[in-house]
Each structure stands twice: as structure tokens, then as C-alpha cells.
Amino acid sequence: MNLDEIRSKHPITRHYNFMNHAAVAPMSGPAADAMAGYARELSEAAYLRGTYYRAAEHVRKAVARLINADPSEVTFVKNTCEGINYVANGIRWLTGDNVVSTTMEFPANIYPWMNHEPRGVQLKLVPEDEGRVPFDRIAEAIDNRTRLVAISAVQWSNGFRVDLTRLGEVCKEKGVLLCVDAIQALGVHPLDVRAMNIDFLSADGHKWLTAPEGAGIFYCRRELIGHLSASEPGYLCMKHTYDEPVLKIDLHDDARRFDSGVYNLAGVCALGASINHLLEVGIDQVQKRVKLLTDMLVEGVRAKGWKVHSPRTASEWSGIVSFSSKKDDVDALRKHLRTEFKIVVANRLGRMRASPHFYNSEDEIQQLIDALPAR
């Protein structure tokens, strides 16, 4: 991995020590170039060249390659919650059904399921235990009325990563669907929807994929596509064209059946450019690099007397490191780091949250460690 070459493709490194990819990440250079190219073509030739309509299909293939899916199982969404709602609103629920999730979830993975409680669908939230959700508790919560397990691959607050391969096996054995919010994992950790038995996956591109907000992906396992109702029918999800004399409901047989109208092509093309950039580097290499950087950060902040709240075992670690000190006003320190050192981190639940990516340098990690007061 040529770090200088990689950093040149992430212009944020010229101005900030940015370690807040778990929030809204800076767009990569390839993504920015793709978006600028779309704007240029649209201003010069409108839709006449058709370059970017065709490009969307190439992006679909790149997404499929990233998660080991078939392109027909992939479509685009404007955010993670939209994809989750495709599932929540597409399942034909029965009174007494339940959904198993956790108390650690970001609200985007809670409200879509909570919305069905008035219809008699129970949302069962498995409690956390010191920053992690024990696997056995999740498995035990699945009963004969459980239709689906809804879980984040990586938890937003402290970075706890669930064992999706093991969870997928349990869900398959029990005949339960698995829906994954992948926004805090995709772009760092390899996700294989086949090997992990994932039925549905949704993620926006504005975090670890270093793409713009408002352009994300939704995956639906091929065998389930026809079993989800299309909750937002529009002209784009139909097999026939919009100018036929008689209109009828005739949905696509693939993931395009969930589309309603035109894509955010500028965002989709930028998303594709960032995904291709990550694939060229190699997700395995990205993961190794992020592990190295976060290990260094954890060791450094612990040495200065801060408490680390992020699980760091081989199966649980992620790119998110959460740490705290009883002696410090975390938000005041966060602002100080940005103002004085141009170090960008976050305050989440009263704790400092740092989330470096593969293009960050060891010097940037050390700068953050050095800037923290010793405890």
C-alpha cells in the first residue's frame, strides 16, 4: 500500500487530521471527480450523451462485487433508512410477529420496526452488556414468532462488531430473516452476503465508503425479491415504459422493483468511483490498515489514562474507538482539538469517538494521542 499515493486521493489530508468517518466522511478525490464530471456533462449536453445513465449500471456491478451479490439483487437508495423501510414496509406482517434487535442500534434501525407496533408487531430489544451484545442473548430472543433479526454490522456509538457469519447461520437454522444496517462496516470490513446468509442489507455511502450523502445501496436476496411488497411504486420499478397507452402494475423481477423514480445520478456515480477506489486498494488491505491504526490509538489513549469503551477482540473490533475521562469535558476538548490542531473527532454519548480510515497516517494518530491531556 503506497500511503502517499492513497493520501493524494483524499484531499482532506491537506487541511485536517480527519478521524470522524463514523459521522460524515469527506468525499474521496475519485468521488469528487466523478460528481464534477456528471455536472459538466449535464451542463454541456443534458442527457444526450447518456454516459451517466449507463454508468449507473457499472456502479451496480461494483456494489455487487463489494458484497458478493448479483447485480440483479442490488439497487440504490437515498439513505440507509430507506432500504430498511423497504423491508419493514414490504413484509406481510401478522399480529403477534416480532422483530429482534438491540438497545445499541442507531434510530434509523429502530423506527422502521417500531412503526409496525400498532399493527401488533413486537419489537424485542436485546440489552447491551458493557458495550457489547452477547451473541447468546440474541439467539435466545429468537422464538417461533420471530420473523426477522434487524442489526447493525457495527454499532455507531462504540464500534462493537457483531459476528454476522454466526448470526446468519442461526437465522438460517431457525427460518428467520436477517436484515443488516451496514453503514458503519461497509468500506472497512469485508461483507459477504452469501457466506453470512444476509437476506437484506442497506447502507448510505457517506461514511466509510467516502462517498456523498444521499447515495446508498440496498441488497435483497434474489429468492426474496418477489416476497416484498413494493412500498413506493413509481414508473422506474415497472417493466414497461412510461409512454405506453395503458398503464398497469408490472414490477421488475429484480431489485429495481423497489425503485420509484430517477436515481441521484451524481451521487451514484460518485459512490461508484469511491467503491472502485476501495476495491482497487482491496478491502482486506483496508481492514488491516484500519486495525493497525486503531490498535495504535487504543494503546496510546490507555497509556495516557483514558478509559476505552470499544471492544477490541478479534471478532468485535472496528474502525470506531470510543474513550472517556471523568476529568474532562469531552465536547469542550473536541472543539479545542479542531480549533487548535485541526483534529476532527466526535462526541457521542459523552465520550470521545475517533474513527480513522485507511488513508490516515501513524503521525496523525500520534498527534491525537499527544494532544490529549494525561490522566
MARDO-872483 format. One record per residue (C-alpha): residue number from 1; x, y, z. Coordinates in steps of 0.2 Angstrom, whole numbers. Last residue first. Layout:
% residues N
<NUM, <X, Y, Z>> ...
This chain:
% residues 375
<375, <-25, 57, 166>> <374, <-14, 64, 153>> <373, <-22, 78, 142>> <372, <-25, 73, 124>> <371, <-15, 82, 111>> <370, <-1, 69, 111>> <369, <-13, 55, 107>> <368, <-21, 65, 93>> <367, <-4, 69, 85>> <366, <1, 51, 87>> <365, <-14, 45, 76>> <364, <-10, 58, 63>> <363, <8, 53, 63>> <362, <3, 35, 60>> <361, <-6, 41, 44>> <360, <-24, 41, 39>> <359, <-28, 34, 22>> <358, <-35, 18, 30>> <357, <-49, 27, 40>> <356, <-49, 34, 57>> <355, <-64, 34, 68>> <354, <-62, 43, 85>> <353, <-76, 44, 97>> <352, <-74, 54, 113>> <351, <-87, 50, 126>> <350, <-102, 59, 132>> <349, <-114, 49, 122>> <348, <-105, 53, 106>> <347, <-93, 67, 105>> <346, <-84, 67, 88>> <345, <-66, 68, 81>> <344, <-58, 81, 69>> <343, <-40, 86, 73>> <342, <-37, 103, 66>> <341, <-24, 106, 80>> <340, <-30, 121, 89>> <339, <-48, 123, 83>> <338, <-52, 105, 80>> <337, <-44, 99, 96>> <336, <-51, 113, 106>> <335, <-69, 109, 100>> <334, <-67, 90, 105>> <333, <-60, 96, 121>> <332, <-75, 106, 125>> <331, <-86, 92, 120>> <330, <-77, 79, 131>> <329, <-77, 90, 147>> <328, <-63, 81, 155>> <327, <-59, 74, 172>> <326, <-70, 58, 171>> <325, <-61, 53, 156>> <324, <-68, 44, 140>> <323, <-64, 33, 126>> <322, <-73, 27, 110>> <321, <-63, 19, 96>> <320, <-73, 16, 79>> <319, <-64, 7, 65>> <318, <-70, -10, 71>> <317, <-66, -23, 84>> <316, <-78, -37, 89>> <315, <-71, -53, 81>> <314, <-53, -51, 85>> <313, <-56, -43, 102>> <312, <-56, -24, 104>> <311, <-72, -20, 112>> <310, <-74, -1, 112>> <309, <-76, 8, 129>> <308, <-58, 14, 131>> <307, <-54, 23, 148>> <306, <-41, 36, 147>> <305, <-25, 36, 157>> <304, <-12, 42, 145>> <303, <-6, 24, 141>> <302, <-24, 20, 138>> <301, <-25, 33, 125>> <300, <-9, 27, 116>> <299, <-13, 9, 116>> <298, <-31, 12, 109>> <297, <-24, 23, 95>> <296, <-11, 11, 90>> <295, <-23, -3, 89>> <294, <-35, 9, 79>> <293, <-21, 12, 66>> <292, <-16, -6, 64>> <291, <-34, -12, 63>> <290, <-38, 2, 50>> <289, <-23, -4, 39>> <288, <-28, -22, 40>> <287, <-46, -18, 35>> <286, <-41, -8, 21>> <285, <-29, -22, 15>> <284, <-44, -34, 16>> <283, <-55, -22, 7>> <282, <-43, -21, -8>> <281, <-34, -5, -14>> <280, <-43, -7, -31>> <279, <-59, -12, -22>> <278, <-58, 4, -12>> <277, <-55, 15, -27>> <276, <-69, 6, -36>> <275, <-81, 9, -21>> <274, <-76, 28, -21>> <273, <-80, 30, -40>> <272, <-96, 20, -38>> <271, <-102, 32, -25>> <270, <-98, 47, -35>> <269, <-108, 40, -50>> <268, <-122, 36, -38>> <267, <-122, 53, -30>> <266, <-122, 62, -47>> <265, <-135, 50, -53>> <264, <-147, 53, -39>> <263, <-159, 40, -47>> <262, <-175, 43, -56>> <261, <-191, 37, -49>> <260, <-199, 23, -38>> <259, <-186, 10, -36>> <258, <-190, -6, -26>> <257, <-194, -16, -42>> <256, <-176, -12, -47>> <255, <-171, -26, -36>> <254, <-175, -39, -49>> <253, <-192, -46, -56>> <252, <-197, -29, -62>> <251, <-215, -24, -57>> <250, <-230, -25, -69>> <249, <-243, -14, -62>> <248, <-253, -7, -77>> <247, <-253, 8, -88>> <246, <-262, 8, -105>> <245, <-255, 19, -119>> <244, <-237, 15, -116>> <243, <-226, 31, -113>> <242, <-219, 26, -96>> <241, <-210, 11, -102>> <240, <-215, -7, -97>> <239, <-205, -17, -84>> <238, <-211, -6, -69>> <237, <-199, 0, -55>> <236, <-195, 16, -64>> <235, <-213, 22, -66>> <234, <-217, 23, -47>> <233, <-222, 11, -33>> <232, <-215, 16, -16>> <231, <-220, 1, -4>> <230, <-216, -13, -17>> <229, <-222, -28, -7>> <228, <-208, -40, -3>> <227, <-210, -58, -7>> <226, <-204, -56, -26>> <225, <-187, -51, -20>> <224, <-185, -64, -8>> <223, <-176, -78, -18>> <222, <-164, -65, -25>> <221, <-158, -59, -9>> <220, <-161, -40, -7>> <219, <-147, -28, -6>> <218, <-149, -9, -4>> <217, <-136, 4, -8>> <216, <-133, 22, -4>> <215, <-132, 40, -12>> <214, <-139, 54, -1>> <213, <-123, 59, 7>> <212, <-108, 59, -4>> <211, <-95, 45, -5>> <210, <-81, 40, 7>> <209, <-86, 22, 8>> <208, <-83, 23, 27>> <207, <-96, 36, 30>> <206, <-106, 45, 17>> <205, <-111, 30, 6>> <204, <-128, 25, 13>> <203, <-130, 7, 19>> <202, <-144, -7, 17>> <201, <-143, -25, 18>> <200, <-156, -39, 16>> <199, <-156, -58, 17>> <198, <-139, -60, 24>> <197, <-133, -78, 25>> <196, <-115, -73, 30>> <195, <-107, -83, 16>> <194, <-119, -76, 3>> <193, <-120, -58, 9>> <192, <-101, -57, 10>> <191, <-95, -41, 20>> <190, <-77, -37, 21>> <189, <-74, -24, 34>> <188, <-68, -6, 31>> <187, <-79, 1, 16>> <186, <-95, -6, 23>> <185, <-94, -8, 42>> <184, <-103, 8, 49>> <183, <-116, 9, 36>> <182, <-121, -10, 36>> <181, <-138, -10, 43>> <180, <-141, -28, 41>> <179, <-158, -38, 39>> <178, <-158, -56, 43>> <177, <-174, -67, 40>> <176, <-178, -81, 52>> <175, <-180, -99, 47>> <174, <-172, -105, 63>> <173, <-157, -113, 55>> <172, <-155, -98, 43>> <171, <-156, -86, 57>> <170, <-143, -96, 67>> <169, <-131, -97, 52>> <168, <-133, -78, 49>> <167, <-129, -74, 67>> <166, <-113, -84, 66>> <165, <-107, -76, 50>> <164, <-113, -59, 56>> <163, <-102, -59, 71>> <162, <-107, -42, 78>> <161, <-95, -28, 78>> <160, <-95, -16, 93>> <159, <-89, 1, 87>> <158, <-93, 12, 102>> <157, <-108, 23, 97>> <156, <-112, 18, 80>> <155, <-113, -1, 82>> <154, <-105, -11, 68>> <153, <-115, -24, 57>> <152, <-130, -16, 63>> <151, <-145, -27, 67>> <150, <-163, -32, 62>> <149, <-167, -50, 66>> <148, <-183, -55, 57>> <147, <-199, -65, 58>> <146, <-199, -70, 76>> <145, <-215, -79, 81>> <144, <-207, -96, 85>> <143, <-193, -88, 96>> <142, <-177, -78, 93>> <141, <-173, -69, 110>> <140, <-161, -84, 114>> <139, <-150, -81, 99>> <138, <-148, -63, 103>> <137, <-144, -66, 121>> <136, <-132, -80, 116>> <135, <-122, -67, 105>> <134, <-119, -56, 119>> <133, <-122, -38, 114>> <132, <-107, -27, 118>> <131, <-103, -11, 127>> <130, <-104, -17, 145>> <129, <-119, -28, 142>> <128, <-131, -22, 129>> <127, <-150, -26, 130>> <126, <-159, -37, 117>> <125, <-173, -26, 110>> <124, <-189, -35, 105>> <123, <-200, -26, 94>> <122, <-217, -33, 94>> <121, <-229, -32, 78>> <120, <-247, -30, 83>> <119, <-251, -17, 70>> <118, <-248, -3, 82>> <117, <-230, -10, 83>> <116, <-227, -8, 65>> <115, <-218, 9, 66>> <114, <-207, 2, 79>> <113, <-199, -8, 65>> <112, <-195, 7, 54>> <111, <-190, 17, 70>> <110, <-177, 6, 76>> <109, <-163, 4, 63>> <108, <-163, 23, 59>> <107, <-163, 26, 77>> <106, <-145, 19, 79>> <105, <-145, 2, 87>> <104, <-137, -2, 104>> <103, <-153, -7, 113>> <102, <-153, -22, 101>> <101, <-165, -30, 88>> <100, <-177, -45, 87>> <99, <-193, -42, 76>> <98, <-209, -50, 82>> <97, <-225, -57, 74>> <96, <-240, -57, 85>> <95, <-252, -49, 73>> <94, <-246, -55, 55>> <93, <-234, -45, 45>> <92, <-233, -45, 26>> <91, <-216, -39, 24>> <90, <-213, -24, 12>> <89, <-215, -10, 24>> <88, <-201, -16, 36>> <87, <-190, -22, 21>> <86, <-192, -6, 10>> <85, <-190, 3, 26>> <84, <-173, -4, 29>> <83, <-168, 2, 12>> <82, <-175, 20, 15>> <81, <-166, 20, 32>> <80, <-149, 18, 25>> <79, <-150, 33, 14>> <78, <-155, 39, -4>> <77, <-157, 22, -10>> <76, <-149, 12, -25>> <75, <-152, -6, -31>> <74, <-144, -23, -29>> <73, <-150, -40, -31>> <72, <-149, -40, -50>> <71, <-131, -35, -48>> <70, <-128, -52, -40>> <69, <-120, -52, -23>> <68, <-103, -54, -16>> <67, <-104, -38, -5>> <66, <-91, -27, -15>> <65, <-93, -36, -31>> <64, <-112, -32, -31>> <63, <-108, -14, -27>> <62, <-96, -13, -42>> <61, <-110, -21, -53>> <60, <-122, -8, -48>> <59, <-109, 5, -51>> <58, <-107, -1, -69>> <57, <-126, 0, -71>> <56, <-126, 18, -65>> <55, <-113, 22, -78>> <54, <-125, 19, -92>> <53, <-136, 33, -86>> <52, <-121, 43, -83>> <51, <-115, 42, -101>> <50, <-131, 46, -109>> <49, <-123, 58, -122>> <48, <-140, 67, -124>> <47, <-145, 69, -106>> <46, <-140, 87, -104>> <45, <-126, 90, -116>> <44, <-114, 104, -109>> <43, <-122, 106, -91>> <42, <-126, 88, -89>> <41, <-109, 83, -95>> <40, <-100, 95, -83>> <39, <-111, 90, -68>> <38, <-108, 72, -71>> <37, <-89, 75, -72>> <36, <-89, 85, -56>> <35, <-98, 71, -47>> <34, <-85, 58, -54>> <33, <-70, 70, -49>> <32, <-77, 72, -31>> <31, <-79, 53, -30>> <30, <-61, 50, -36>> <29, <-55, 63, -24>> <28, <-63, 54, -9>> <27, <-78, 63, -1>> <26, <-75, 68, 17>> <25, <-84, 57, 30>> <24, <-100, 61, 38>> <23, <-101, 53, 56>> <22, <-91, 36, 58>> <21, <-78, 44, 47>> <20, <-73, 56, 61>> <19, <-54, 55, 61>> <18, <-49, 69, 50>> <17, <-32, 77, 53>> <16, <-36, 92, 43>> <15, <-31, 103, 28>> <14, <-21, 93, 15>> <13, <-27, 76, 22>> <12, <-45, 82, 16>> <11, <-39, 79, -2>> <10, <-41, 60, -1>> <9, <-33, 54, -17>> <8, <-16, 61, -13>> <7, <-17, 51, 3>> <6, <-18, 35, -7>> <5, <-2, 39, -17>> <4, <7, 44, -1>> <3, <1, 28, 8>> <2, <8, 16, -6>> <1, <0, 0, 0>> 
